[in-house]
């Protein structure tokens, strides 16, 4: 604590970070929107990462060193489709890429947290457990759903085939492992009204446990 003019000033309270995650087709982004509508700030890690790989020149140099000039288009923008094709079945290369991007996103997130004034802030990221980011969170929330339902959602949304979505899911951490790690679980096997109700119930439960 600091003393100014003979008065003791308490430090600003540090927000509690809640990790929010879910695999492809789980409804993670929709849940994030519901939470945001409840008045809580959301840091969209995956969205910010898309900006950071273009805006951070030091990071761009490292990515080019790792993957080559094709990692960026002639206009200087990140060649997401090409990069995805290179790392999709190369876990070592994907890990190396994440090792480059994650620290830059971490710095950006920490700066964002200092600007928030709520007791709870939410960090939405697909790789919460894969990168052990949950270790820096007060609690974690997993959004999950039955595999076939998740596959159908992605097929309808992205126009991918069943096998294409299944291949993506097979590259992600198994749902059973995520369920074991999560503090709270939101099951998204119904419609939007059910998902919103379940989201609000989970957040209220979280708040009650904090206040208890």
N, C-alpha and C positions, 0 to 999 in steps of 0.2 A: 504494500500500500504506500501511497505517496502523501506527503504532508505539504499543503500549499496554504500560506497565510495562516498557519496555526491550526488549519482544519484537516482532518484525515479524510482522504478520498478513497473510496473503495474502487478496485479495478472493475472494468466492464466485465459482466458475466460472459463466459465463453459458451456459445451455443452447443447443445448436444447434437452430434451428427448421427443421423439415422441412415443407414445404407439401404438402398432400394434396388432390388435386382430381379431378374427373371430371364429365362431363355427365350429364344425366338418364338413368336406366336403366343406368348404367355399373357400379354396384355399389360406389360410393365409400363409402357408409355401412357396408356389410358389411366392406370392407377395413379401415376404421377400427376396427371392433369386433375384428377379428383382431389388429390392432396393439396395441390396448388390452389384449387377453388376453395379449400377450407382455410386458406390464409397462410399456408406455410411455404417458405421459399424452397425451390427445387434447383439443384445444380445438375444439369444434364451433361454428364461426363462425355457420353458418346458424341453428342452434338458439338460440345466445345472442342473435343479432340479433332473434329473435322476442320474447325477453324484454325486450331493451333498448328496443325501440320502444314498449313499454308502461310501462316503469319509469323511463325518463329523461324527466323533465318538460320540460326544455329542448329535447330532440330532438322531443318530441311537438308543441311549439309551432311548430317549424320545419317539420315535416311538414304540419301543418294550414295553415300559411302558404303552402306550396307547392301542396298538393292540395285544400285546402278542408276544411270541417267533416266531410264524409262519410268522411274518412280514418280516423275513429274512430267506433265505435258509441256509442249513447247511454250505455252502461255504462262508456265510457272506454277500451274495448279496441280495439286496432288492427283496422281493417276490411280484413283481408288480401285477401279475395276482390274487394272493390270496388277497392282500390288496384291489384291485379294487372290488372284489366280496364282501368284507366286508362293504365297504363304498357306494356301488352303490345306494342302496335304503335307506341309513341311513344318511340323510343330517346333523344331529348333529355330527355324527362321522366324516363325511367328513370335516365338518367345523373345528373340533378339529385337524384333520390331517393337514389341510391347515394352521391352526394357528401355527403349529410346523414348517412346511417346509418354509412358506413364509418369516419369518425373516432371515433364513439362506440364501435364494436366494437373499433377499434384500441387505444383506451385500456383497455378491459376486458381485451383479450388481453394487453397489456403488464403489467397488474396480475396476471393469472393466471400469466404466465411467472415472475414473481418468487417465486411460491409453490411452484415445482417444484424437485425435487432431482435429477432424472435428467439425463444428459448430452444426451439427445435429447428434444425435445418436438415434437408434431405438431399442425399447424394445418389442420383440415379445412375447406375452403371451396370452393363451386362456382365462385367468381369469382376464383380465384387469379391467372390470367393476364389476365383481362379488366381487373382493377383494378391490374395490375402488382404484386401483393402478393408475387410470387415474388422480387422484387428484395430483399426483406427476409428471405428464407429462405436457409439454408445450401444446401439441395438441394430439389428438387421431385419429387413422384411423381404420375404421371397414371394413373388407372384408365380403361380404354377397352374398347370391344367393338364388334362389327359393328353397323351402324345398325339393321338389321331385328331383331336380337336385343334391342337396347336398347328399340326401339319395342314389341316384344311384352311385355317385362318391365313396362313402364309401363302398357300396356293391361290386363294381368292384375292389376297392383297397384292402379291407380287407377280402372279402369273407363272410361278415355278411349278415343276412337276412334283409328284409325291416323292420320287427318289431324290430329287435335288434338295428338297427340304429335309428329308431324312438324313442325307449326307451331312448337311449343316448341323443338325441336331447331334449327330454322332461325334462331331468335332468338339462339342461343348461338354462341360462337366455333367455327369449323370444327375438326373433330377433327384434321385434318392440321396446323393451326397450333399446336394444343396439343401434339401429338406432337413438333413441331420445338422447342418451348420446354422440354419436360420433361427432367429429368435421368435419371429412371427411369420405365419404362412397365410397367404390369401389365395384361396382356390378359385380359379376363374373358369368354371365349367358351365356357367349359365349365361344369362344375358347381361346387358349393361346395368339395368336396375339392381340386379343381384350383386354385381361387382361393386357398384357404388356403395351399396349398403354394407357390404363386407369390408370395404376399404374404410368407411367411416367408423364402423365398429372396431376395427383393428387400431385405428389412430386414437380413438377414445380410450381403449384399453391401455394403450401405451402411455397416454397422458395420466391416467389414473394410477398406473404402477409407478410413474415418476413422482407423482404427488403423494403417494402413500408413505 
